[in-house]
Every structure is written in C-alpha cells, then in structure tokens.
C-alpha cells in the first residue's frame, strides 16, 4: 500500500510541475525548492540530520567535524537523501 501512495504523490507532483510550466508561473525560490526537494522516509536519518544541523549551526571547527561524522551516518541510513551531502559541504 505504501508504494501505491508514493506512486500517487509522484504522479501528482509531476502533473503539478507540468501545469505550472505550461502556465509559466514564476515561483519564488523557496517554492521551487519545495517542489524539487525530497526528504527522507527514514526517521532515524531525519533525527540524526537534525543533530548534524545543530552542530553545524554552532559554527566552529570541532562542531563541524562532529556534524560531518553524523552526516556520514545519515548517508549510511539513506544514501539517496540529498540533505546530508549538502551539510557536509557546509562543514568544509
């Protein structure tokens, strides 16, 4: 049943994007990100990502290293999720 819902929402997103494209609607950047960005369905990955962002926001070298390590754990849990790769970039 879960796969059916995923397929339904994927089709819904595709139709929405095509309609917007045809109408040539100018979206604000945060709306575009929301259309393209896909989160994770892995709750452990999500919770760890929140930890990594908290360490990143502290803004010092030691905390950036910890954030990077946590992101590696997130990638192991969900390698297709883009967010941990992006945060690793910010840690450098």
N, CA, C and O of each residue as an XYZ file, in Angstrom:
368
protein
N       0.821     -1.202      0.000
C       0.000      0.000      0.000
C       0.857      1.256      0.000
O       0.512      2.244     -0.648
N       1.976      1.224      0.725
C       2.843      2.401      0.794
C       3.363      2.774     -0.586
O       3.400      3.952     -0.941
N       3.767      1.763     -1.371
C       4.263      2.023     -2.713
C       3.224      2.702     -3.584
O       3.556      3.557     -4.405
N       1.960      2.321     -3.405
C       0.873      2.922     -4.170
C       0.764      4.408     -3.864
O       0.590      5.219     -4.773
N       0.864      4.764     -2.604
C       0.789      6.180     -2.217
C       1.973      6.958     -2.751
O       1.828      8.095     -3.200
N       3.151      6.342     -2.702
C       4.341      7.014     -3.246
C       4.145      7.296     -4.721
O       4.449      8.391     -5.195
N       3.635      6.307     -5.451
C       3.393      6.473     -6.882
C       2.367      7.571     -7.113
O       2.538      8.409     -7.998
N       1.315      7.568     -6.329
C       0.274      8.585     -6.464
C       0.851      9.986     -6.283
O       0.580     10.880     -7.085
N       1.638     10.176     -5.241
C       2.195     11.502     -4.977
C       3.244     11.886     -6.017
O       3.359     13.061     -6.367
N       3.999     10.930     -6.509
C       4.977     11.224     -7.567
C       4.256     11.705     -8.820
O       4.686     12.668     -9.455
N       3.167     11.042     -9.175
C       2.382     11.451    -10.341
C       1.766     12.822    -10.101
O       1.749     13.668    -10.995
N       1.264     13.038     -8.897
C       0.661     14.331     -8.554
C       1.699     15.453     -8.685
O       1.392     16.514     -9.228
N       2.918     15.228     -8.193
C       3.980     16.230     -8.310
C       4.322     16.504     -9.775
O       4.513     17.653    -10.173
N       4.398     15.439    -10.567
C       4.729     15.587    -11.980
C       3.658     16.393    -12.714
O       3.981     17.277    -13.508
N       2.396     16.092    -12.454
C       1.300     16.826    -13.088
C       1.320     18.288    -12.656
O       1.150     19.184    -13.483
N       1.526     18.528    -11.380
C       1.585     19.905    -10.871
C       2.706     20.678    -11.547
O       2.509     21.820    -11.964
N       3.886     20.062    -11.660
C       5.024     20.734    -12.288
C       4.714     21.056    -13.749
O       5.023     22.151    -14.219
N       4.106     20.112    -14.472
C       3.789     20.343    -15.882
C       2.773     21.467    -16.044
O       2.893     22.283    -16.958
N       1.785     21.516    -15.178
C       0.792     22.588    -15.241
C       1.451     23.938    -14.983
O       1.205     24.903    -15.707
N       2.283     24.002    -13.956
C       2.972     25.252    -13.647
C       3.874     25.686    -14.789
O       3.956     26.870    -15.115
N       4.540     24.729    -15.386
C       5.433     25.028    -16.507
C       4.635     25.580    -17.682
O       5.038     26.562    -18.306
N       3.508     24.951    -17.982
C       2.659     25.414    -19.083
C       2.121     26.815    -18.817
O       2.029     27.639    -19.728
N       1.776     27.070    -17.599
C       1.266     28.388    -17.245
C       2.384     29.411    -17.092
O       2.136     30.609    -16.952
N       3.612     28.920    -17.121
C       4.813     29.738    -16.955
C       4.736     30.575    -15.679
O       5.025     31.771    -15.665
N       4.339     29.902    -14.631
C       4.235     30.556    -13.331
C       5.636     30.779    -12.795
O       6.461     29.865    -12.800
N       5.901     31.958    -12.345
C       7.182     32.280    -11.721
C       7.055     31.986    -10.232
O       6.301     32.647     -9.517
N       7.799     30.990     -9.778
C       7.758     30.631     -8.375
C       8.894     31.314     -7.633
O       9.967     31.547     -8.190
N       8.650     31.623     -6.400
C       9.715     32.137     -5.561
C      10.656     30.980     -5.265
O      10.244     29.822     -5.320
N      11.900     31.272     -4.955
C      12.909     30.231     -4.810
C      12.528     29.174     -3.774
O      12.768     27.990     -4.009
N      11.951     29.553     -2.653
C      11.602     28.553     -1.640
C      10.490     27.629     -2.125
O      10.432     26.469     -1.718
N       9.605     28.128     -2.990
C       8.566     27.276     -3.551
C       9.159     26.286     -4.547
O       8.720     25.138     -4.623
N      10.164     26.730     -5.316
C      10.829     25.825     -6.248
C      11.559     24.726     -5.490
O      11.509     23.559     -5.878
N      12.223     25.093     -4.429
C      12.931     24.106     -3.622
C      11.953     23.070     -3.094
O      12.246     21.875     -3.100
N      10.805     23.518     -2.644
C       9.813     22.592     -2.108
C       9.322     21.616     -3.175
O       9.056     20.453     -2.871
N       9.201     22.076     -4.418
C       8.776     21.188     -5.494
C       9.833     20.126     -5.803
O       9.497     18.972     -6.071
N      11.100     20.513     -5.767
C      12.165     19.608     -6.170
C      12.722     18.769     -5.035
O      13.153     17.638     -5.260
N      12.721     19.293     -3.834
C      13.367     18.621     -2.705
C      12.544     17.453     -2.216
O      11.333     17.565     -2.024
N      13.191     16.364     -2.022
C      12.564     15.178     -1.451
C      13.250     14.890     -0.127
O      14.478     14.886     -0.045
N      12.476     14.655      0.884
C      13.033     14.327      2.189
C      13.328     12.847      2.298
O      13.414     12.136      1.297
N      13.479     12.407      3.504
C      13.718     11.001      3.770
C      12.495     10.401      4.436
O      11.731     11.097      5.104
N      12.321      9.119      4.250
C      11.257      8.409      4.960
C      11.821      7.664      6.157
O      11.084      6.997      6.884
N      13.120      7.776      6.360
C      13.794      7.090      7.463
C      13.852      8.034      8.658
O      14.580      9.026      8.640
N      13.092      7.724      9.682
C      13.009      8.619     10.850
C      14.355      8.752     11.552
O      14.683      9.825     12.058
N      15.140      7.674     11.589
C      16.462      7.754     12.218
C      17.372      8.713     11.455
O      18.107      9.494     12.059
N      17.317      8.650     10.132
C      18.116      9.565      9.318
C      17.674     11.009      9.563
O      18.509     11.905      9.688
N      16.383     11.225      9.628
C      15.839     12.565      9.869
C      16.307     13.123     11.213
O      16.747     14.270     11.300
N      16.209     12.306     12.251
C      16.615     12.761     13.588
C      18.115     13.040     13.651
O      18.537     14.027     14.254
N      18.914     12.183     13.035
C      20.358     12.418     13.010
C      20.696     13.688     12.219
O      21.609     14.430     12.581
N      19.948     13.927     11.135
C      20.196     15.131     10.344
C      19.939     16.374     11.162
O      20.659     17.363     11.031
N      18.919     16.341     12.009
C      18.664     17.480     12.905
C      19.832     17.694     13.851
O      20.214     18.834     14.116
N      20.404     16.612     14.362
C      21.587     16.727     15.225
C      22.749     17.352     14.458
O      23.431     18.244     14.964
N      22.966     16.881     13.242
C      24.072     17.409     12.439
C      23.909     18.906     12.196
O      24.877     19.662     12.285
N      22.693     19.332     11.892
C      22.460     20.764     11.662
C      22.682     21.580     12.926
O      23.171     22.708     12.864
N      22.325     21.017     14.064
C      22.570     21.722     15.327
C      24.069     21.923     15.550
O      24.495     23.003     15.960
N      24.860     20.904     15.285
C      26.313     21.049     15.419
C      26.861     22.041     14.401
O      27.717     22.863     14.729
N      26.368     21.967     13.165
C      26.824     22.889     12.125
C      26.543     24.338     12.511
O      27.372     25.219     12.283
N      25.386     24.579     13.088
C      24.996     25.948     13.436
C      25.850     26.555     14.545
O      25.821     27.769     14.747
N      26.595     25.744     15.254
C      27.478     26.278     16.300
C      28.678     26.999     15.701
O      29.278     27.863     16.341
N      29.019     26.642     14.482
C      29.954     27.432     13.691
C      31.432     27.353     14.035
O      32.186     28.256     13.674
N      31.864     26.321     14.708
C      33.309     26.212     14.944
C      33.825     24.887     14.383
O      33.045     23.989     14.068
N      35.120     24.781     14.266
C      35.757     23.649     13.604
C      35.400     22.305     14.250
O      35.066     21.354     13.544
N      35.466     22.221     15.552
C      35.178     20.975     16.248
C      33.756     20.500     16.022
O      33.518     19.316     15.785
N      32.818     21.419     16.096
C      31.421     21.056     15.866
C      31.159     20.713     14.402
O      30.303     19.880     14.106
N      31.885     21.345     13.489
C      31.753     20.990     12.075
C      32.211     19.557     11.828
O      31.611     18.840     11.026
N      33.266     19.141     12.509
C      33.747     17.766     12.370
C      32.691     16.780     12.858
O      32.447     15.758     12.217
N      32.067     17.087     13.994
C      31.013     16.223     14.532
C      29.833     16.180     13.552
O      29.286     15.109     13.288
N      29.445     17.333     13.018
C      28.340     17.390     12.055
C      28.646     16.529     10.840
O      27.775     15.817     10.340
N      29.880     16.594     10.367
C      30.296     15.799      9.209
C      30.192     14.306      9.505
O      29.730     13.535      8.663
N      30.616     13.900     10.691
C      30.555     12.484     11.078
C      29.100     12.009     11.152
O      28.776     10.913     10.695
N      28.241     12.829     11.721
C      26.824     12.470     11.804
C      26.226     12.358     10.399
O      25.430     11.459     10.128
N      26.611     13.266      9.519
C      26.109     13.208      8.148
C      26.519     11.911      7.456
O      25.755     11.360      6.664
N      27.719     11.425      7.752
C      28.150     10.146      7.181
C      27.230      9.014      7.670
O      26.916      8.094      6.915
N      26.812      9.093      8.915
C      25.872      8.102      9.456
C      24.509      8.208      8.754
O      23.868      7.199      8.460
N      24.087      9.441      8.495
C      22.818      9.662      7.802
C      22.889      9.074      6.392
O      21.942      8.432      5.937
N      23.997      9.290      5.712
C      24.173      8.754      4.363
C      24.103      7.228      4.376
O      23.551      6.621      3.459
N      24.659      6.615      5.411
C      24.581      5.156      5.523
C      23.135      4.696      5.687
O      22.774      3.615      5.222
N      22.307      5.506      6.342
C      20.901      5.165      6.548
C      20.046      5.426      5.301
O      19.123      4.668      5.004
N      20.364      6.511      4.572
C      19.584      6.877      3.388
C      20.503      7.561      2.372
O      20.569      8.790      2.331
N      21.213      6.776      1.553
C      22.191      7.342      0.622
C      21.588      8.189     -0.495
O      22.321      8.909     -1.173
N      20.282      8.125     -0.703
C      19.650      8.903     -1.780
C      19.165     10.273     -1.319
O      18.756     11.096     -2.138
N      19.208     10.518     -0.023
C      18.751     11.805      0.515
C      19.851     12.837      0.298
O      20.995     12.613      0.692
N      19.521     13.950     -0.316
C      20.495     14.971     -0.683
C      21.009     15.804      0.496
O      22.147     16.274      0.474
N      20.187     15.982      1.505
C      20.498     16.892      2.596
C      21.849     16.632      3.271
O      22.606     17.585      3.455
N      22.193     15.398      3.649
C      23.468     15.215      4.345
C      24.674     15.575      3.479
O      25.687     16.042      3.999
N      24.579     15.366      2.183
C      25.680     15.739      1.292
C      25.857     17.253      1.290
O      26.978     17.762      1.298
N      24.741     17.958      1.280
C      24.789     19.417      1.308
C      25.400     19.927      2.600
O      26.233     20.832      2.578
N      24.998     19.362      3.715
C      25.526     19.798      5.015
C      27.017     19.495      5.111
O      27.778     20.292      5.660
N      27.438     18.351      4.583
C      28.881     18.055      4.574
C      29.628     19.155      3.838
O      30.700     19.577      4.274
N      29.075     19.619      2.733
C      29.702     20.730      2.002
C      29.850     21.969      2.876
O      30.884     22.636      2.850
N      28.815     22.271      3.647
C      28.872     23.448      4.520
C      29.894     23.278      5.636
O      30.441     24.263      6.132
N      30.156     22.039      6.033
C      31.120     21.838      7.124
C      32.539     22.119      6.692
O      33.410     22.330      7.536
N      32.789     22.127      5.403
C      34.126     22.422      4.909
C      34.300     23.913      4.782
O      35.366     24.378      4.379
